[in-house]
Amino acid sequence: MIRAIAKLEPLRVLFRESCFASDADKLNIYEQFKQFCGWSAEESYRRIHVM
């Protein structure tokens, strides 16, 4: 699913807190977007929001 979202080249991404089983899963999302979108660490933390 992350790859499909990343292919759309979003400006921002919003996830619901309840979608993640653990904090490690949340961190993995940041890493995946860095890899697939070419975002820096700063960009990924600025563009991805977990509510």
PyMOL Python script that loads the backbone (N, CA, C, O; Angstrom):
from pymol import cmd

cmd.read_pdbstr("""\
ATOM      1  N   MET A   1       0.810  -1.181   0.000  1.00  0.00           N
ATOM      2  CA  MET A   1       0.000   0.000   0.000  1.00  0.00           C
ATOM      3  C   MET A   1       0.863   1.258   0.000  1.00  0.00           C
ATOM      4  O   MET A   1       0.522   2.239  -0.661  1.00  0.00           O
ATOM      5  N   ILE A   2       1.962   1.242   0.723  1.00  0.00           N
ATOM      6  CA  ILE A   2       2.838   2.411   0.788  1.00  0.00           C
ATOM      7  C   ILE A   2       3.411   2.716  -0.586  1.00  0.00           C
ATOM      8  O   ILE A   2       3.507   3.880  -0.972  1.00  0.00           O
ATOM      9  N   ARG A   3       3.788   1.692  -1.319  1.00  0.00           N
ATOM     10  CA  ARG A   3       4.333   1.916  -2.668  1.00  0.00           C
ATOM     11  C   ARG A   3       3.309   2.588  -3.570  1.00  0.00           C
ATOM     12  O   ARG A   3       3.655   3.480  -4.345  1.00  0.00           O
ATOM     13  N   ALA A   4       2.059   2.170  -3.477  1.00  0.00           N
ATOM     14  CA  ALA A   4       1.001   2.761  -4.304  1.00  0.00           C
ATOM     15  C   ALA A   4       0.808   4.229  -3.960  1.00  0.00           C
ATOM     16  O   ALA A   4       0.633   5.061  -4.851  1.00  0.00           O
ATOM     17  N   ILE A   5       0.840   4.547  -2.684  1.00  0.00           N
ATOM     18  CA  ILE A   5       0.703   5.947  -2.259  1.00  0.00           C
ATOM     19  C   ILE A   5       1.920   6.744  -2.716  1.00  0.00           C
ATOM     20  O   ILE A   5       1.780   7.865  -3.205  1.00  0.00           O
ATOM     21  N   ALA A   6       3.096   6.180  -2.561  1.00  0.00           N
ATOM     22  CA  ALA A   6       4.330   6.879  -2.940  1.00  0.00           C
ATOM     23  C   ALA A   6       4.375   7.172  -4.438  1.00  0.00           C
ATOM     24  O   ALA A   6       4.907   8.204  -4.846  1.00  0.00           O
ATOM     25  N   LYS A   7       3.828   6.286  -5.257  1.00  0.00           N
ATOM     26  CA  LYS A   7       3.811   6.503  -6.707  1.00  0.00           C
ATOM     27  C   LYS A   7       2.999   7.732  -7.090  1.00  0.00           C
ATOM     28  O   LYS A   7       3.227   8.323  -8.146  1.00  0.00           O
ATOM     29  N   LEU A   8       2.059   8.119  -6.245  1.00  0.00           N
ATOM     30  CA  LEU A   8       1.237   9.302  -6.497  1.00  0.00           C
ATOM     31  C   LEU A   8       1.979  10.603  -6.191  1.00  0.00           C
ATOM     32  O   LEU A   8       1.478  11.691  -6.474  1.00  0.00           O
ATOM     33  N   GLU A   9       3.176  10.484  -5.612  1.00  0.00           N
ATOM     34  CA  GLU A   9       4.013  11.630  -5.243  1.00  0.00           C
ATOM     35  C   GLU A   9       3.234  12.668  -4.428  1.00  0.00           C
ATOM     36  O   GLU A   9       3.104  13.820  -4.841  1.00  0.00           O
ATOM     37  N   PRO A  10       2.718  12.251  -3.269  1.00  0.00           N
ATOM     38  CA  PRO A  10       1.903  13.155  -2.458  1.00  0.00           C
ATOM     39  C   PRO A  10       2.733  14.267  -1.820  1.00  0.00           C
ATOM     40  O   PRO A  10       3.926  14.103  -1.567  1.00  0.00           O
ATOM     41  N   LEU A  11       2.083  15.394  -1.568  1.00  0.00           N
ATOM     42  CA  LEU A  11       2.735  16.484  -0.840  1.00  0.00           C
ATOM     43  C   LEU A  11       2.709  16.209   0.656  1.00  0.00           C
ATOM     44  O   LEU A  11       3.631  16.582   1.382  1.00  0.00           O
ATOM     45  N   ARG A  12       1.642  15.551   1.110  1.00  0.00           N
ATOM     46  CA  ARG A  12       1.473  15.191   2.509  1.00  0.00           C
ATOM     47  C   ARG A  12       0.777  13.849   2.595  1.00  0.00           C
ATOM     48  O   ARG A  12       0.044  13.451   1.690  1.00  0.00           O
ATOM     49  N   VAL A  13       1.017  13.155   3.702  1.00  0.00           N
ATOM     50  CA  VAL A  13       0.373  11.868   3.931  1.00  0.00           C
ATOM     51  C   VAL A  13      -0.126  11.850   5.368  1.00  0.00           C
ATOM     52  O   VAL A  13       0.592  12.245   6.287  1.00  0.00           O
ATOM     53  N   LEU A  14      -1.348  11.395   5.557  1.00  0.00           N
ATOM     54  CA  LEU A  14      -1.960  11.353   6.879  1.00  0.00           C
ATOM     55  C   LEU A  14      -2.354   9.921   7.199  1.00  0.00           C
ATOM     56  O   LEU A  14      -3.024   9.261   6.406  1.00  0.00           O
ATOM     57  N   PHE A  15      -1.935   9.443   8.367  1.00  0.00           N
ATOM     58  CA  PHE A  15      -2.285   8.105   8.826  1.00  0.00           C
ATOM     59  C   PHE A  15      -2.972   8.206  10.175  1.00  0.00           C
ATOM     60  O   PHE A  15      -2.714   9.128  10.949  1.00  0.00           O
ATOM     61  N   ARG A  16      -3.835   7.267  10.443  1.00  0.00           N
ATOM     62  CA  ARG A  16      -4.511   7.189  11.726  1.00  0.00           C
ATOM     63  C   ARG A  16      -3.635   6.385  12.691  1.00  0.00           C
ATOM     64  O   ARG A  16      -3.085   5.349  12.317  1.00  0.00           O
ATOM     65  N   GLU A  17      -3.511   6.853  13.905  1.00  0.00           N
ATOM     66  CA  GLU A  17      -2.697   6.183  14.929  1.00  0.00           C
ATOM     67  C   GLU A  17      -3.109   4.719  15.094  1.00  0.00           C
ATOM     68  O   GLU A  17      -2.257   3.850  15.281  1.00  0.00           O
ATOM     69  N   SER A  18      -4.394   4.452  15.027  1.00  0.00           N
ATOM     70  CA  SER A  18      -4.903   3.097  15.254  1.00  0.00           C
ATOM     71  C   SER A  18      -4.510   2.112  14.146  1.00  0.00           C
ATOM     72  O   SER A  18      -4.716   0.908  14.296  1.00  0.00           O
ATOM     73  N   CYS A  19      -3.956   2.601  13.054  1.00  0.00           N
ATOM     74  CA  CYS A  19      -3.528   1.726  11.954  1.00  0.00           C
ATOM     75  C   CYS A  19      -2.236   0.980  12.268  1.00  0.00           C
ATOM     76  O   CYS A  19      -1.883   0.027  11.574  1.00  0.00           O
ATOM     77  N   PHE A  20      -1.539   1.407  13.301  1.00  0.00           N
ATOM     78  CA  PHE A  20      -0.226   0.849  13.608  1.00  0.00           C
ATOM     79  C   PHE A  20      -0.271  -0.011  14.861  1.00  0.00           C
ATOM     80  O   PHE A  20      -0.845   0.382  15.877  1.00  0.00           O
ATOM     81  N   ALA A  21       0.334  -1.177  14.781  1.00  0.00           N
ATOM     82  CA  ALA A  21       0.379  -2.083  15.924  1.00  0.00           C
ATOM     83  C   ALA A  21       1.434  -1.657  16.938  1.00  0.00           C
ATOM     84  O   ALA A  21       1.295  -1.919  18.133  1.00  0.00           O
ATOM     85  N   SER A  22       2.497  -0.995  16.456  1.00  0.00           N
ATOM     86  CA  SER A  22       3.579  -0.596  17.360  1.00  0.00           C
ATOM     87  C   SER A  22       4.260   0.672  16.847  1.00  0.00           C
ATOM     88  O   SER A  22       4.035   1.104  15.717  1.00  0.00           O
ATOM     89  N   ASP A  23       5.090   1.252  17.700  1.00  0.00           N
ATOM     90  CA  ASP A  23       5.854   2.433  17.293  1.00  0.00           C
ATOM     91  C   ASP A  23       6.840   2.092  16.176  1.00  0.00           C
ATOM     92  O   ASP A  23       7.131   2.925  15.317  1.00  0.00           O
ATOM     93  N   ALA A  24       7.343   0.874  16.196  1.00  0.00           N
ATOM     94  CA  ALA A  24       8.276   0.444  15.149  1.00  0.00           C
ATOM     95  C   ALA A  24       7.599   0.468  13.779  1.00  0.00           C
ATOM     96  O   ALA A  24       8.231   0.798  12.775  1.00  0.00           O
ATOM     97  N   ASP A  25       6.330   0.123  13.741  1.00  0.00           N
ATOM     98  CA  ASP A  25       5.586   0.166  12.476  1.00  0.00           C
ATOM     99  C   ASP A  25       5.470   1.594  11.964  1.00  0.00           C
ATOM    100  O   ASP A  25       5.564   1.834  10.760  1.00  0.00           O
ATOM    101  N   LYS A  26       5.268   2.542  12.870  1.00  0.00           N
ATOM    102  CA  LYS A  26       5.187   3.953  12.468  1.00  0.00           C
ATOM    103  C   LYS A  26       6.516   4.424  11.891  1.00  0.00           C
ATOM    104  O   LYS A  26       6.545   5.094  10.859  1.00  0.00           O
ATOM    105  N   LEU A  27       7.606   4.078  12.549  1.00  0.00           N
ATOM    106  CA  LEU A  27       8.925   4.474  12.055  1.00  0.00           C
ATOM    107  C   LEU A  27       9.209   3.855  10.692  1.00  0.00           C
ATOM    108  O   LEU A  27       9.862   4.471   9.850  1.00  0.00           O
ATOM    109  N   ASN A  28       8.727   2.659  10.479  1.00  0.00           N
ATOM    110  CA  ASN A  28       8.916   1.982   9.202  1.00  0.00           C
ATOM    111  C   ASN A  28       8.252   2.755   8.062  1.00  0.00           C
ATOM    112  O   ASN A  28       8.773   2.779   6.947  1.00  0.00           O
ATOM    113  N   ILE A  29       7.119   3.380   8.329  1.00  0.00           N
ATOM    114  CA  ILE A  29       6.430   4.184   7.314  1.00  0.00           C
ATOM    115  C   ILE A  29       7.325   5.330   6.858  1.00  0.00           C
ATOM    116  O   ILE A  29       7.438   5.598   5.662  1.00  0.00           O
ATOM    117  N   TYR A  30       7.956   6.000   7.808  1.00  0.00           N
ATOM    118  CA  TYR A  30       8.855   7.107   7.464  1.00  0.00           C
ATOM    119  C   TYR A  30       9.995   6.613   6.580  1.00  0.00           C
ATOM    120  O   TYR A  30      10.348   7.257   5.592  1.00  0.00           O
ATOM    121  N   GLU A  31      10.562   5.477   6.937  1.00  0.00           N
ATOM    122  CA  GLU A  31      11.676   4.924   6.164  1.00  0.00           C
ATOM    123  C   GLU A  31      11.236   4.521   4.755  1.00  0.00           C
ATOM    124  O   GLU A  31      11.971   4.724   3.788  1.00  0.00           O
ATOM    125  N   GLN A  32      10.057   3.960   4.648  1.00  0.00           N
ATOM    126  CA  GLN A  32       9.573   3.545   3.330  1.00  0.00           C
ATOM    127  C   GLN A  32       9.336   4.745   2.424  1.00  0.00           C
ATOM    128  O   GLN A  32       9.669   4.698   1.240  1.00  0.00           O
ATOM    129  N   PHE A  33       8.772   5.809   2.957  1.00  0.00           N
ATOM    130  CA  PHE A  33       8.557   6.992   2.127  1.00  0.00           C
ATOM    131  C   PHE A  33       9.887   7.638   1.746  1.00  0.00           C
ATOM    132  O   PHE A  33      10.027   8.163   0.642  1.00  0.00           O
ATOM    133  N   LYS A  34      10.852   7.602   2.642  1.00  0.00           N
ATOM    134  CA  LYS A  34      12.182   8.119   2.290  1.00  0.00           C
ATOM    135  C   LYS A  34      12.743   7.335   1.110  1.00  0.00           C
ATOM    136  O   LYS A  34      13.331   7.911   0.195  1.00  0.00           O
ATOM    137  N   GLN A  35      12.561   6.032   1.137  1.00  0.00           N
ATOM    138  CA  GLN A  35      13.089   5.174   0.079  1.00  0.00           C
ATOM    139  C   GLN A  35      12.330   5.355  -1.234  1.00  0.00           C
ATOM    140  O   GLN A  35      12.952   5.563  -2.276  1.00  0.00           O
ATOM    141  N   PHE A  36      11.018   5.280  -1.206  1.00  0.00           N
ATOM    142  CA  PHE A  36      10.223   5.285  -2.432  1.00  0.00           C
ATOM    143  C   PHE A  36      10.041   6.668  -3.041  1.00  0.00           C
ATOM    144  O   PHE A  36       9.932   6.792  -4.261  1.00  0.00           O
ATOM    145  N   CYS A  37      10.005   7.709  -2.212  1.00  0.00           N
ATOM    146  CA  CYS A  37       9.785   9.067  -2.728  1.00  0.00           C
ATOM    147  C   CYS A  37      11.077   9.866  -2.840  1.00  0.00           C
ATOM    148  O   CYS A  37      11.096  10.945  -3.433  1.00  0.00           O
ATOM    149  N   GLY A  38      12.156   9.338  -2.269  1.00  0.00           N
ATOM    150  CA  GLY A  38      13.410  10.068  -2.304  1.00  0.00           C
ATOM    151  C   GLY A  38      13.432  11.246  -1.340  1.00  0.00           C
ATOM    152  O   GLY A  38      14.211  12.183  -1.517  1.00  0.00           O
ATOM    153  N   TRP A  39      12.575  11.201  -0.317  1.00  0.00           N
ATOM    154  CA  TRP A  39      12.525  12.276   0.668  1.00  0.00           C
ATOM    155  C   TRP A  39      13.681  12.148   1.645  1.00  0.00           C
ATOM    156  O   TRP A  39      14.137  11.044   1.944  1.00  0.00           O
ATOM    157  N   SER A  40      14.146  13.276   2.136  1.00  0.00           N
ATOM    158  CA  SER A  40      15.139  13.273   3.206  1.00  0.00           C
ATOM    159  C   SER A  40      14.411  12.970   4.516  1.00  0.00           C
ATOM    160  O   SER A  40      13.181  12.931   4.553  1.00  0.00           O
ATOM    161  N   ALA A  41      15.166  12.759   5.575  1.00  0.00           N
ATOM    162  CA  ALA A  41      14.555  12.504   6.884  1.00  0.00           C
ATOM    163  C   ALA A  41      13.697  13.688   7.306  1.00  0.00           C
ATOM    164  O   ALA A  41      12.595  13.513   7.826  1.00  0.00           O
ATOM    165  N   GLU A  42      14.205  14.890   7.079  1.00  0.00           N
ATOM    166  CA  GLU A  42      13.455  16.098   7.446  1.00  0.00           C
ATOM    167  C   GLU A  42      12.148  16.190   6.658  1.00  0.00           C
ATOM    168  O   GLU A  42      11.099  16.506   7.220  1.00  0.00           O
ATOM    169  N   GLU A  43      12.216  15.916   5.366  1.00  0.00           N
ATOM    170  CA  GLU A  43      11.006  15.967   4.529  1.00  0.00           C
ATOM    171  C   GLU A  43       9.973  14.941   4.978  1.00  0.00           C
ATOM    172  O   GLU A  43       8.782  15.245   5.041  1.00  0.00           O
ATOM    173  N   SER A  44      10.419  13.740   5.289  1.00  0.00           N
ATOM    174  CA  SER A  44       9.467  12.707   5.687  1.00  0.00           C
ATOM    175  C   SER A  44       8.781  13.071   6.996  1.00  0.00           C
ATOM    176  O   SER A  44       7.582  12.836   7.140  1.00  0.00           O
ATOM    177  N   TYR A  45       9.511  13.638   7.955  1.00  0.00           N
ATOM    178  CA  TYR A  45       8.890  14.025   9.225  1.00  0.00           C
ATOM    179  C   TYR A  45       7.972  15.231   9.055  1.00  0.00           C
ATOM    180  O   TYR A  45       7.029  15.403   9.827  1.00  0.00           O
ATOM    181  N   ARG A  46       8.233  16.051   8.072  1.00  0.00           N
ATOM    182  CA  ARG A  46       7.387  17.217   7.819  1.00  0.00           C
ATOM    183  C   ARG A  46       6.139  16.844   7.018  1.00  0.00           C
ATOM    184  O   ARG A  46       5.085  17.453   7.202  1.00  0.00           O
ATOM    185  N   ARG A  47       6.244  15.863   6.143  1.00  0.00           N
ATOM    186  CA  ARG A  47       5.145  15.525   5.236  1.00  0.00           C
ATOM    187  C   ARG A  47       4.227  14.413   5.734  1.00  0.00           C
ATOM    188  O   ARG A  47       3.077  14.329   5.302  1.00  0.00           O
ATOM    189  N   ILE A  48       4.709  13.567   6.627  1.00  0.00           N
ATOM    190  CA  ILE A  48       3.900  12.453   7.123  1.00  0.00           C
ATOM    191  C   ILE A  48       3.356  12.818   8.496  1.00  0.00           C
ATOM    192  O   ILE A  48       4.102  13.226   9.387  1.00  0.00           O
ATOM    193  N   HIS A  49       2.044  12.667   8.655  1.00  0.00           N
ATOM    194  CA  HIS A  49       1.397  12.989   9.926  1.00  0.00           C
ATOM    195  C   HIS A  49       0.615  11.774  10.410  1.00  0.00           C
ATOM    196  O   HIS A  49      -0.104  11.133   9.643  1.00  0.00           O
ATOM    197  N   VAL A  50       0.768  11.475  11.687  1.00  0.00           N
ATOM    198  CA  VAL A  50       0.025  10.385  12.313  1.00  0.00           C
ATOM    199  C   VAL A  50      -0.864  11.011  13.374  1.00  0.00           C
ATOM    200  O   VAL A  50      -0.383  11.665  14.299  1.00  0.00           O
ATOM    201  N   MET A  51      -2.160  10.803  13.230  1.00  0.00           N
ATOM    202  CA  MET A  51      -3.111  11.421  14.161  1.00  0.00           C
ATOM    203  C   MET A  51      -3.883  10.375  14.922  1.00  0.00           C
ATOM    204  O   MET A  51      -4.729  10.712  15.750  1.00  0.00           O
TER     205      MET A  51
END
""", "prot")
cmd.dss("prot")
cmd.show_as("cartoon", "prot")
cmd.util.cbc("prot")
cmd.orient("prot")
